[in-house]
Amino acid sequence: MWIVLQGLAEVTGRPVIHRRLSYEEMRDHLTAQMPREFAEMPAGMDRAIAEGAEDRTTDAVQRLTGRPPNDFRTVAERELGE
């Protein structure tokens, strides 16, 4: 997540603040908006992602579009007109 936010800050020239929350902090924050048992699911997903559950690369973009994928910064620069 931080890499995405850092890229946005660099492309836009605007500061971005990211505060990493523990599972418990995220769960408690979400509990203000939903029942605790529901808040535990996205808090658990956030923890799993932070631990690397989504750290993988596939050839899906190339297969589906016929074009090589772009990194986030390239897309942000293109879409934000930089």
SULNORTA-V619777 format. One line per field, one symbol per residue. phi: phi as a letter, one per 20 degrees, with the letter a starting at -180 (. if undefined). psi: psi as a letter, one per 30 degrees, with the letter a starting at -180 (. if undefined). burial: 1 if it has 16 or more other ideal C-beta (glycine too) atoms within 10 Angstrom, else 0. A space follows every 50 residues. Layout:
BEGIN
phi->???
psi->???
burial->???
END
This chain:
BEGIN
phi->.ffffffffffemdfcdcdfdfgfffgfffffdbfgffffffffffffff eogdebccegffffdmcffdfgfffffffeme
psi->eeeeeeeeeeefgkkkkkjkkleeeeeeefffflkefefeeeeeeeeeef ggfgilklgeeeeefgllllleeeeeeefgg.
burial->00000010001000000000000001100100000000110010011000 00000000000000000000001001000000
END
